[in-house]
Amino acid sequence: MLTTRQKVKIIKDSGVHDKDTGSPEVQVALLTKRIDELTGHLKKHRKDHHSRRGLLGMVADRQTHLVYLKKNYPRRYSGIIKKLDLKK
């Protein structure tokens, strides 16, 4: 679970402007952090299938945002990929 401070830091680091909370970059960054945390949880609790289903939904949502960025804003896409160290 992300704390409010963590969310504010992620939004500040990846936002397009000062009060940006909904751009695809911010959404991808938040989803990536949640995916990383949930992956750690699933390594410890291998049989937690409900959380695994949620993880798959988050990965699909992140992929949708990345496809949108790649299609409409290739520079912003490459920037977020480098910043978050996502290999595509």
C-alpha positions in Angstrom: 0.0 0.0 0.0 1.4 3.4 -1.0 1.4 6.1 1.6 0.3 9.6 0.8 3.9 10.8 1.0 5.1 8.2 -1.5 2.3 9.1 -3.9 3.1 12.8 -3.7 6.8 12.1 -4.4 6.0 9.9 -7.4 3.5 12.5 -8.7 6.1 15.3 -8.2 8.8 13.3 -10.0 6.9 12.1 -13.0 4.2 14.8 -13.5 4.1 17.0 -16.6 3.4 20.1 -14.6 3.0 21.1 -10.9 -0.5 20.0 -10.3 -0.5 17.0 -12.6 -2.2 13.9 -11.1 -3.8 12.3 -14.1 -1.4 12.2 -16.9 -0.4 8.8 -18.3 3.1 9.3 -17.0 1.9 9.7 -13.4 -0.5 6.8 -13.8 2.3 4.5 -15.2 4.6 5.6 -12.4 2.0 4.9 -9.7 1.0 1.6 -11.2 4.7 0.5 -11.5 5.3 1.2 -7.8 2.1 -0.7 -6.8 3.1 -3.6 -9.1 6.6 -3.7 -7.5 5.1 -3.8 -4.0 2.5 -6.5 -4.9 5.2 -8.6 -6.6 7.1 -8.6 -3.3 4.0 -9.7 -1.5 3.3 -12.5 -3.9 6.9 -13.8 -3.5 6.1 -14.3 0.2 2.5 -15.5 -0.2 2.5 -17.7 -3.3 -1.1 -18.9 -3.0 -2.7 -15.5 -2.7 -4.6 -15.8 -6.0 -6.9 -12.8 -5.4 -3.9 -10.5 -5.2 -2.4 -12.2 -8.2 -5.6 -11.3 -10.2 -5.3 -7.7 -9.1 -1.7 -7.7 -10.1 -2.6 -8.9 -13.6 -5.2 -6.1 -13.9 -2.7 -3.5 -12.9 -0.2 -4.8 -15.4 -2.8 -4.7 -18.1 -3.8 -1.1 -17.1 -0.2 0.0 -17.2 0.3 -1.5 -20.6 -2.8 0.3 -21.9 -1.3 3.7 -20.7 2.0 2.8 -22.3 0.4 2.0 -25.6 -1.5 5.3 -25.5 1.8 7.2 -24.8 3.7 5.4 -27.5 1.1 6.1 -30.1 0.4 9.7 -29.3 3.5 11.1 -27.5 6.6 9.0 -28.5 9.1 11.4 -26.7 7.1 11.3 -23.4 6.9 7.5 -23.8 10.6 7.0 -24.2 11.2 9.4 -21.3 9.0 7.4 -18.9 10.5 4.1 -20.0 14.0 5.4 -19.2 12.9 7.0 -16.0 11.2 3.9 -14.6 13.7 1.5 -16.2 11.0 -0.5 -18.0 12.3 -2.6 -20.8 10.2 -2.6 -24.0 
